[in-house]
Amino acid sequence: MRFGTIAANVTALLFCLAVCAFLAVLAAAIGFLAVLVTGLVVLAIAYTVEMEDGSAIGHPRTPELFAMQQQRQEQPRSPEEWAARRAERGERLRILKVTKWIGATLVTIGALGFFFVQL
């Protein structure tokens, strides 16, 4: 592995741990409702990213974004390009699947915890 990849993974892991610590503090202060809301936000972001699927983000009538979108949607010219795009999309969808499971788990924990502890 290259140093940049390792550094990016370590940074992402540290960010994830910081978010988990923040979630623990928020859950201690507010209760399970914070976990429920956090899970809903994670699910909303994951589904938005999945629906956009690498497309340009913005108003569809913006000419620059439309040009970028058309350029990105060009058909690959070689089988290698096609395989590379498919592998990139597969990796993105695999990560999103894990993110959606984490969001669903947070929603379940938040809802059950709120129901049994808060009520």
C-alpha positions in Angstrom: 0.0 0.0 0.0 1.1 3.5 -0.7 1.7 6.0 2.2 -1.2 8.2 1.0 -3.7 5.4 1.1 -2.6 4.4 4.6 -2.7 8.1 5.8 -6.2 8.5 4.3 -7.5 5.3 6.0 -6.0 6.3 9.3 -7.6 9.8 9.0 -10.9 8.3 8.2 -10.7 5.9 11.1 -9.8 8.7 13.5 -12.7 10.8 12.2 -15.0 7.8 12.7 -13.8 7.3 16.3 -14.4 11.1 16.9 -17.9 10.9 15.6 -18.6 7.8 17.7 -17.3 9.6 20.8 -19.5 12.6 19.9 -22.4 10.3 19.5 -21.8 8.8 23.0 -21.6 12.2 24.6 -24.8 13.3 22.7 -26.6 10.1 23.8 -25.6 10.6 27.4 -26.8 14.2 27.3 -30.0 13.9 25.3 -30.7 10.2 25.3 -31.6 7.7 22.7 -33.4 10.3 20.6 -30.0 11.6 19.5 -29.0 8.1 18.3 -32.3 7.9 16.4 -31.8 11.2 14.7 -28.1 10.4 13.9 -29.2 7.2 12.2 -31.8 9.0 10.2 -29.2 11.5 9.0 -26.7 8.7 8.1 -29.5 7.0 6.1 -30.5 10.2 4.3 -26.9 10.9 3.3 -26.3 7.4 2.2 -29.4 7.2 0.0 -28.7 10.6 -1.5 -25.2 9.6 -2.5 -26.5 6.3 -3.9 -29.2 8.1 -6.0 -26.7 10.7 -7.4 -24.3 7.9 -8.3 -21.3 10.1 -9.1 -23.3 12.6 -11.1 -22.9 16.4 -10.9 -24.7 17.9 -7.9 -26.7 21.1 -8.5 -29.6 22.5 -10.4 -30.0 20.7 -13.7 -30.3 23.9 -15.7 -26.8 25.0 -14.9 -24.9 24.7 -18.2 -21.5 23.9 -16.6 -23.0 21.1 -14.5 -24.8 19.7 -17.6 -21.6 19.7 -19.6 -19.7 17.9 -16.8 -22.5 15.4 -16.6 -22.5 14.7 -20.3 -18.7 14.4 -20.3 -18.9 11.9 -17.4 -21.6 9.9 -19.0 -19.6 9.1 -22.2 -19.4 5.5 -22.9 -16.1 3.9 -22.2 -14.0 3.3 -25.3 -12.2 0.1 -24.2 -13.1 -2.9 -22.1 -10.5 -1.8 -19.6 -12.2 1.6 -19.1 -15.6 -0.2 -18.8 -14.2 -2.6 -16.2 -12.5 0.2 -14.2 -15.8 2.2 -14.1 -17.7 -0.8 -13.0 -15.2 -1.7 -10.3 -15.3 1.9 -9.0 -19.1 1.9 -8.9 -19.1 -1.5 -7.2 -16.7 -0.2 -4.5 -18.8 2.8 -3.9 -22.0 0.8 -3.6 -20.3 -1.7 -1.3 -19.3 1.2 1.1 -22.8 2.6 0.8 -24.3 -0.8 1.8 -22.2 -0.8 5.0 -23.2 2.8 5.7 -26.9 2.0 5.3 -26.6 -1.0 7.7 -24.9 1.3 10.2 -27.6 3.9 9.8 -30.3 1.2 10.2 -28.6 -0.1 13.3 -28.5 3.4 14.8 -32.2 3.9 14.0 -33.1 0.6 15.6 -31.0 1.2 18.7 -32.3 4.7 19.1 -36.0 3.8 18.6 -35.8 0.8 21.0 -33.8 2.6 23.6 -36.1 5.6 23.4 -39.2 3.3 23.7 -37.9 1.3 26.6 -35.9 3.8 28.6 -37.4 7.2 27.9 -41.1 6.2 28.0 
